[in-house]
Amino acid sequence: MLRKSLFLFLFQLLLLLLFGYADPARNCTRDSPVVDSESIFEMVQHQVRGSLKIRDDCSFRVSQFDMLSGSDVHWWGAQGSGFDNLTKGFIVSEAGLSGTYKNTTFNVPLMSNVTWGMINVLAIWDRATASDFGHVVLRKEASAKPPPTLFDNCKVLSKKFRLRWSLNVSEDSLEIGLEAAIGITDFMAFGWADPSAKDSDLMIGGDVAVAGFKEDGLPFVDDFFITKYSECVRKGDGVVQGVCPDSAYEGPSGVGLANRSMLVYGHRKDGVSFVRYRWHLSKVDANYDRPVNHSANMKVIWALGPIKPPDSISPYYLPQNHGPDNYGHLVLNVSEHVNDCTGPLDAEDKEDQDIIIADANVPLVVTSAPAMHYPNPPNPDKVLYINKKEAPVLRVERGVPVKFSIQAGHDVALYITSDPLGGNATTRNLTETIYAGGPDAHGVQASPTELVWAPDRNTPDHIYYHSLYDQKMGWRVELVDGGLSDMYNNSVNLDDQQVTLFWTLSKDSISMAARGEKKSGYIAVGFGSGMVNNFVYVGWMDDTGIGHVNSYWIDGKDASSIHRTQENLTHVRCKTENGIITWEFTRPLDPSCKREKRIECKNIIDPTTPLKVVWAMGAKWSSDRLTDRNMHSSTSKRPIRVQLMRGSVEAEQDLLPVLAVHGFMMFVAWGILFPGGILAARYLKHLKGDGWFRIHVYLQYSGLIIVLLALLFAVAELRGFYVRSTHVKFGLATLFFACIQPVNAFLRPQKPANGEQAPSKRVIWEYFHAFVGRCAIVVGIAALFTGMKHLGDRYDVENVRGLNWAMAIWFLVGALIVIYLEYYERQRVKKQISTKSNWVFGNLEEDDSVDLLSSTRTTADKESLPSGRMEVQLEPLNR
């Protein structure tokens, strides 16, 4: 005993040393006038029920609390319950609300900087959607009535149907609430059976109330009497029978006059219908009503099912067949206290909003009008309507353009956004993605504005349409996958027609999809002549039904040779339908990483070059260690060359002859004609006449025509003009230089007369003309060599290397010839300058042998012309 006491003493001393310096507990006073006040939560969404009591100045207690789960739910303080006040509120407690609550009781502390004087309305608030789930008003000017969802008793009739009631004997009434997780077009029925009926035939003679919602969303309740298991019908003799309203038995003049049920309240929230009505206990009609003995056990009946709205034949809402599982009976004493309803009703389908399915051929008319049944309270007074439906769910198919006709007013600018609230998220210091619309997307009925939006495969599944100027005027957009052919610009069938490849090119990336045409466990698509030494993309479904897409580098034929890569794949999706797998992803054309460090950085896609594609299928894949069991069971027999730019499949040698002719024509132009024209202008001027000029012009224009023809020929066959490869860039440069020369020749200044000094414009023109021509030849030769390399990379042509050597020898020989001619020309010019002093009188022929660009021209002229006078030698004329 002593040992035990000593141990407890030491333990307490240890606790004192460890926690003796902890901050003291918050001192909670009870000075606020709202302390000890109690309130009942007003249900707004998520089936919120419960009561609240203010314990002191820094905490409150929540009792018998029900709530369906939200995403980011907090206790929220505001000055009022209106839209502006609630959206400007603040969090009052660090204790969040996570998960579903079922008849739960707990205490909630306020933050240290929050007092009850700052709060007039305490709400349950989802920050992600700015949604009010429910709230209490702490300071009421007058004593408020309890919310219509509050009752003294609750009885579970079925998994999705509950009966709530409160007995008021002094007023001879019974307040009844029918609550069911059913469709908006279904009815709820509850009432009293014929006491003398057997359990197998309780419905006949039953007096029931049928409740539900009309087409406009308003609740209704009516008093029915059952005379037959059938829909209410009027026979030829005027007799009414079946499940009919009491009014129907009174004849056409009794419509609505024999309804003993009095509607009090009704709402439709989270897929749950709730209708409250008042039922008299003893003040009943003797023919079609049954009195209720509030102190006795009585048999009651209930049913759920579809209801038919009024038409030209019947002015009533008439219940249809309830089915085998949606009805029942029990014994009930309404004076006994019962509460076996634990937790909120949770409907499978919580969305009642109208759904508008966008059609590419029919515009969606966007207007604005007062809010009646906005799906995400609190809401502003005015919201968006589409095709006359208030804030519907807009369902759009990826790849199909949607056309809006905006007539909501000039103060409402429609836009499609990632922000669930709208109203320009930047004003709330948040970021958003805007997919369509903006400040200019506004109009009126007399002058509507048209907006066309084409969602692509990368558009998220859920986005929103809103006004740019005000929050929460619109609602949700659901993106569904249409046909892959709509979502992608191009598609081809791969070898054996068992896999279809889809893709869309953008500036720096490519989006791809593959779909198998038969059942399989995975689909692998590789880029190259085979699966070995290639990059492969594999899509598969795991054991939990989740799809995956991974990239691999394969350098062998066994499982150990398959290496996972960390390629930057975005917008990844993989799904299966009836065992047929489809996967999708987006990747950059040229990975921005160091190729010497990561193998996937070498996985470059050049859209101008045909992409060799192969495929394989197998029974099972895994993200963990692969084995031989993951080997494919079927594969393509040969690679298919896919023209990414053209959107087609190319046979192995389809365009080889076309490109060969293109290359030959360019060689003739840049390897023969253009150089020949330049050589003629440079080395034939000393010949008499203008022969050199004619040769120069004819060769240059012939070369230009051949270049243009070769270019048009290639562009026409390739069905496009794409500036991505080095060859095309050099080709454009040569074309630019080639086209400048004719324009330059047309603008050349006039040549000076004999003996006159060349003007500066002429000298500049000659230098420019010569420089551009020589640059064109250099760039043209580079284009020829890069074109030969491009041809080899594209088709794996075996003799490309030999052709490159032949072309190199050709230009080397040409260079040697130019060196010889240049040497010869310089010797000839020197000889001509040395004999200029032997000028003969009467030789007036223009001398074209001297090149204006020659560096010896100016010096020679100055030496041949003395500064003082000119000597003329006269020779005798021999007769």
C-alpha positions, 0 to 999 in steps of 0.5 A, spaced: 500 500 500 505 504 501 509 503 495 502 504 491 501 511 494 509 513 493 508 511 486 502 515 485 505 521 489 511 521 484 506 520 478 502 526 480 509 530 481 511 528 474 505 531 471 506 537 475 513 538 472 510 537 465 504 541 465 505 546 471 507 551 466 501 550 461 496 556 459 491 557 464 484 555 461 480 560 458 475 564 463 468 564 460 464 569 463 456 569 463 455 576 461 452 576 454 444 577 454 444 571 450 447 566 455 442 560 456 437 562 450 435 556 446 434 556 439 432 550 434 436 550 427 432 552 421 433 547 416 436 550 409 440 544 406 443 537 408 437 535 412 440 539 418 436 538 425 437 540 432 437 545 438 442 550 440 443 553 447 448 558 449 452 555 455 456 562 456 460 567 453 465 562 449 461 556 448 454 553 446 451 546 446 448 543 440 443 537 441 440 532 437 444 534 431 442 531 424 446 533 418 449 530 411 456 531 410 459 537 406 466 539 404 468 544 408 463 546 413 464 551 419 460 554 424 459 561 421 457 568 424 453 573 421 449 580 422 443 577 418 440 571 415 440 575 408 445 573 402 449 579 403 450 578 410 451 571 410 456 571 404 460 576 408 460 572 415 466 569 418 468 563 422 467 563 429 470 556 432 476 552 430 471 546 431 469 544 424 463 540 422 466 533 418 462 527 416 454 526 417 451 527 424 446 522 427 442 525 433 449 527 436 450 532 442 456 536 443 459 542 446 462 547 441 467 553 443 468 560 440 474 562 438 478 567 443 477 573 439 469 572 437 464 574 442 456 573 442 456 581 441 459 580 434 454 574 432 446 575 430 446 569 426 449 563 427 449 558 421 452 552 419 456 554 413 460 550 407 465 555 405 467 551 398 460 552 395 458 558 400 452 554 402 448 555 408 446 548 411 442 551 417 442 557 422 439 560 428 437 567 429 440 569 436 436 575 437 429 575 435 424 582 436 418 577 437 418 570 439 418 566 433 414 560 432 418 553 432 420 551 425 415 547 421 420 541 421 420 540 428 415 535 431 414 531 438 414 524 435 418 520 429 416 513 427 420 510 421 415 507 416 421 504 411 428 505 410 426 511 406 419 514 409 418 517 416 412 519 419 413 525 424 407 528 428 405 532 434 398 531 438 394 537 440 388 534 443 385 541 445 384 543 438 382 537 436 388 536 431 394 532 429 400 535 426 403 530 421 409 531 417 411 526 411 418 525 410 421 521 404 427 520 400 423 519 393 423 522 386 420 529 386 414 526 381 412 521 387 407 521 392 407 520 400 400 517 402 399 516 410 392 514 413 387 510 417 385 503 415 378 500 416 378 497 423 374 491 421 378 490 415 383 484 415 390 485 415 391 482 407 385 487 405 387 494 409 387 498 403 380 498 402 376 503 406 382 506 408 382 514 409 389 517 407 392 523 405 396 524 399 402 529 399 407 531 394 409 536 389 406 540 383 410 541 377 411 548 379 415 545 385 409 547 390 407 542 395 400 539 395 396 535 400 389 532 399 384 527 402 383 520 399 378 515 400 380 508 397 374 503 394 378 499 389 385 497 388 386 501 382 387 508 379 381 513 380 376 512 374 369 515 373 364 509 370 359 511 365 353 511 370 357 517 374 360 512 379 367 514 382 371 508 384 379 507 386 384 511 389 380 517 389 380 524 392 374 525 397 372 531 392 371 526 386 366 522 390 362 529 391 361 530 384 364 535 379 362 541 383 365 538 389 372 539 387 377 541 393 371 542 397 372 535 401 379 536 403 380 534 410 387 535 410 390 542 411 397 544 408 401 547 413 408 547 409 412 543 404 419 543 402 424 539 397 431 538 399 437 534 398 432 529 394 427 528 400 420 530 400 417 533 406 410 535 407 406 538 413 399 538 414 393 538 419 388 533 420 382 533 424 381 528 429 373 527 430 371 533 425 370 528 420 365 527 414 361 521 415 362 518 408 369 518 406 373 520 413 375 515 419 375 519 426 381 518 430 381 516 437 388 519 439 388 514 445 387 508 442 391 503 438 389 504 431 391 501 424 395 505 419 397 504 412 402 508 408 405 507 401 409 511 396 409 511 388 409 515 382 403 520 381 400 523 375 398 530 374 392 533 372 390 533 365 384 534 361 380 528 363 381 528 371 383 535 375 386 531 380 393 529 382 392 521 382 397 516 385 399 510 381 401 503 382 406 503 388 409 497 387 411 491 391 415 494 396 413 501 397 407 500 402 405 497 409 401 498 415 402 498 423 399 499 429 400 506 432 397 510 438 398 517 436 398 519 444 404 515 445 411 518 445 416 515 439 422 517 436 426 512 433 428 516 427 436 517 428 440 521 423 438 524 417 434 521 411 440 520 405 437 520 398 441 517 393 439 522 388 440 529 391 439 533 385 432 536 383 434 541 378 432 541 371 437 538 367 438 542 360 442 537 355 446 542 350 444 541 343 449 543 338 444 545 333 439 549 338 442 555 342 441 556 349 437 562 351 440 565 357 435 570 361 434 572 368 428 572 373 427 572 381 429 566 384 424 561 386 428 555 388 435 556 387 439 550 389 444 553 393 442 558 398 443 563 400 442 566 393 441 573 390 434 576 388 435 575 381 438 568 378 440 566 371 434 562 367 436 557 361 431 556 356 426 558 362 428 554 367 431 556 373 438 555 374 438 548 371 444 543 371 447 544 364 449 538 361 454 538 355 458 533 351 465 534 350 467 536 343 460 539 341 460 546 341 454 550 345 451 556 343 448 561 348 443 567 346 444 571 352 438 576 353 439 577 361 440 584 361 446 588 360 448 588 367 449 580 367 455 578 363 455 570 362 461 566 363 463 559 364 468 558 370 471 554 375 469 558 381 462 555 384 460 562 386 462 566 380 462 574 380 469 574 378 473 570 383 479 575 383 475 580 387 475 575 393 483 574 392 482 567 389 484 564 382 479 561 377 479 558 370 475 562 365 473 557 359 468 562 355 464 568 356 466 575 359 465 582 360 462 582 353 457 577 353 451 580 355 445 582 351 437 583 352 432 580 348 431 585 343 439 585 341 442 578 344 449 576 344 451 570 341 457 566 345 459 559 342 463 555 347 466 548 345 469 544 351 475 539 349 477 533 353 481 537 358 475 541 361 473 538 368 467 534 369 464 539 373 464 547 372 459 553 373 456 558 369 455 565 372 454 572 372 461 576 372 458 581 376 454 578 381 455 571 385 451 565 385 446 567 379 448 561 375 449 553 377 453 547 375 455 545 368 456 537 367 461 535 362 460 528 359 464 524 354 461 524 348 464 520 342 472 520 342 471 522 334 468 529 337 473 530 342 479 529 338 481 532 331 484 526 328 483 518 329 486 512 325 485 505 325 492 501 327 494 495 324 489 489 324 484 494 326 484 492 333 486 499 336 484 506 334 488 512 336 486 519 337 490 525 337 489 533 337 495 537 336 496 544 339 502 548 339 507 545 344 503 539 346 499 533 344 493 530 347 492 522 345 487 517 346 487 509 345 481 505 345 481 497 344 476 494 339 475 487 343 476 486 351 482 486 354 486 487 361 490 492 358 492 496 352 499 498 350 501 503 345 508 504 343 512 509 338 517 505 334 518 499 329 516 494 335 515 494 343 523 493 344 527 500 345 521 504 344 517 508 349 510 505 351 504 507 354 499 502 358 492 503 360 489 498 365 484 498 370 486 495 377 482 491 382 478 497 385 476 499 378 480 505 378 484 506 371 491 508 370 496 510 365 503 509 365 509 510 361 515 505 360 521 505 356 522 497 354 529 495 352 528 488 352 523 482 351 522 480 358 519 483 364 525 486 367 526 490 361 520 494 362 522 500 366 517 505 369 518 513 367 516 519 370 514 522 364 509 529 365 503 526 363 497 530 364 489 530 364 490 522 365 484 518 364 482 511 363 476 507 363 472 501 361 466 499 358 464 492 357 471 490 358 473 495 352 479 499 355 480 507 353 485 511 355 487 518 354 493 523 356 496 530 354 504 530 354 509 536 351 511 534 344 518 536 347 520 534 354 523 540 358 528 536 361 536 534 361 536 528 356 543 525 359 539 524 365 533 522 364 531 517 359 524 520 358 527 526 356 529 523 349 521 521 348 520 527 343 514 527 338 516 531 331 509 532 328 512 533 321 515 526 321 511 520 321 510 517 327 511 509 327 506 506 332 505 499 334 500 496 340 499 490 344 494 487 349 494 483 355 490 480 360 493 483 366 497 489 368 500 492 375 503 498 377 508 494 382 513 489 380 511 486 373 512 478 371 512 474 365 504 474 366 503 481 364 506 479 357 501 481 351 497 476 348 496 479 342 500 485 338 500 488 332 504 485 326 507 491 323 508 498 325 503 504 322 506 510 320 501 516 323 501 523 319 500 527 325 499 533 321 495 530 316 491 526 320 492 520 316 495 513 316 501 513 311 503 507 307 511 505 308 513 508 301 507 513 300 510 520 300 517 517 298 517 519 291 514 525 292 519 528 297 524 525 292 522 529 286 521 535 291 529 534 293 531 533 286 528 539 283 531 543 289 538 540 287 537 543 280 535 550 282 540 551 288 545 546 285 546 548 278 541 554 276 542 559 281 550 558 282 550 558 274 547 564 274 552 567 279 558 565 275 555 568 269 554 575 272 561 574 275 566 571 270 563 573 263 562 580 263 568 581 259 565 578 253 562 582 248 555 584 248 550 582 253 550 575 253 552 574 260 546 578 262 541 574 259 544 568 261 544 570 268 537 572 268 534 566 265 538 561 270 536 565 276 528 566 273 528 558 271 531 557 278 526 561 282 520 558 278 523 551 279 523 552 287 516 555 287 514 549 283 517 544 288 515 548 294 507 547 291 508 540 290 511 538 297 506 542 300 500 539 296 502 532 297 503 533 305 497 537 305 500 543 310 505 547 311 509 546 318 515 550 320 517 545 325 523 542 322 530 545 321 529 543 313 523 547 313 526 553 316 532 553 312 527 552 306 523 558 308 530 562 308 532 560 301 525 562 299 526 569 302 532 570 299 530 568 292 524 572 292 528 578 294 533 578 288 527 579 282 525 585 286 532 588 288 533 587 280 527 591 278 529 597 283 536 597 281 539 604 279 541 606 272 548 604 270 553 611 269 555 612 262 562 611 260 567 615 264 562 617 269 563 615 276 558 610 279 553 614 284 553 611 291 546 608 290 549 604 284 555 602 288 550 600 294 545 596 290 551 592 287 554 590 294 547 588 296 545 584 290 551 580 290 551 579 298 543 577 298 545 572 292 551 569 295 547 568 302 542 565 298 546 560 295 549 558 302 543 557 305 540 553 299 546 548 300 544 548 307 537 546 306 539 541 301 543 537 306 538 538 312 533 536 307 537 529 305 537 528 313 530 529 314 528 524 308 533 519 311 530 520 318 523 519 315 523 513 311 530 510 314 532 511 306 539 506 306 542 510 301 542 517 304 549 517 306 551 516 299 547 521 296 550 526 301 557 524 299 555 525 292 552 532 293 558 534 298 563 532 292 559 536 287 559 542 291 566 541 292 568 541 285 564 547 284 568 551 289 574 549 286 572 551 279 570 558 282 577 558 285 580 557 278 575 562 275 576 567 280 584 567 279 583 567 272 579 573 273 583 577 277 589 576 272 585 578 266 583 585 270 590 586 272 592 585 265 587 590 262 589 595 267 596 595 265 594 596 258 589 602 259 595 607 257 594 604 250 588 607 249 586 608 241 582 614 239 575 612 237 574 606 241 567 608 244 565 601 246 562 601 253 567 597 257 563 592 261 569 588 263 570 592 270 566 589 276 564 595 280 565 591 286 572 590 284 577 592 289 582 595 284 577 599 280 578 606 284 585 605 284 586 603 277 582 609 274 586 614 279 592 611 276 590 612 269 588 619 269 593 624 271 591 630 275 593 635 271 592 633 263 590 628 259 595 626 253 592 623 247 596 619 242 594 620 235 596 615 230 596 616 222 591 614 218 593 609 212 589 610 206 
